Amino acid sequence: MLSQRPPRPRLTLRIAAFALADVFGLSCVGIGASWFAQGKGAIFANFPTSTAEAVACAAGGTAVMFWAAARILGEIAKQAPELQAKYDTYLANRGESGRPSADKDN
């Protein structure tokens, strides 16, 4: 029996590793932001101990999150031809056309 849901990207080892880096960045943002909320390290007792450490932790975490998200999107983009073929097959099985034809006037 054919799948009734549209095709989805495959989870590869690289995507999983970048997702872990994203979680690390989010944790850093949370640690830095906790200092701003309570004026002391709320997650770890002795870190961050100053505004500079809290800003560096939050900014570094934000940078890691954006870097990891961009890499995840790049890895998913590498799967585009395979996903497009699967999606065309999925639509054909449902009785729909996959891509608009070039000779139609819009």
N, C-alpha and C positions, 0 to 999 in steps of 0.2 A: 504494500500500500504506500502511496506517495504521501509525503509530508504535507500537512494542511497549513503550515505557517511559512511565511517568507524566509528565504535563506538569511543567515546571520554570519558575521565574520567568525573565523576560527580563532580560538584562544591559543596563541603560540607561547613558547617560553619567553621570547623577547617582550611580548605584550604583558605577560604576567610579571616579568622583572620590572618593567617600567611602571606597572600598577603598584608594585611594592615601593618603588621610589616615590610615587605620588602620595602614598600613604605616609611615608617618612616625612615628606614635605608638609603634609597636613598636620602631622604630629608636631613638627617644629613651629608651625603657625600657632597651634593651640598652646604650646608651651610659652611662646613669646606673648601671646595675647592674655594668657592667664596672669602674667605679671602686671599688665595694665589694669586688669579687673580687680586684683587684690593688693597690688603694691608689693608683692613678694611672690616667690615661686609657689604656685598652688599645686602643681603636679609633682615637681621635684623640690625638696626642701631648700636646697642650696643653689638652684639654678632656675631662672636667671636672678642675679643679685643686683643688677643695675638697669637703668633705662637703656643704656647702650647695648647690653647683652640681650635684652628683650627685643629691641629693634632689630639687631643683627639676626636673632633667631627667627623672628617673624618674617623679615625680608628674605633671608636665605631660604626659609621654607616656601615662601611664595615663588621664588625663582625656581626651586626644584620642582614644585607642582606644575608650573607652566612648561618647564623643560620636558617633564615626563609626559604631560598631556599631549604636547606636540609630537613626541616620539611615538606615542600610542596611535595618534591619528595617522602618522606616516606609515606605521606598520599595517594599519587597516587599509590604507590607500594602496599598498602593494597587493592586497587581495582583491582589488577592484575588478580586474578582468574575470577572475574566477567567480566572484559574486554576481557579476552582471550576467554571465552565462547561466548560473543557477537561477537567477531571478527571471530571465527570459523563459527558461523551462517551466518554472513555477507558474508564470502567467499563461503560458501555452496550455498547461494542464487545466487551468481554470477557464480557458476559452477566451482569454483576453490577449491583446497584442502587446508585445513588450516595449518596443520603441516606436515613436511616430515615424511614418514613412516620409521620405524627402519630397515626394511629388504632391503632398497635400498642401493646399494654400491656406495659410492662417490669416 
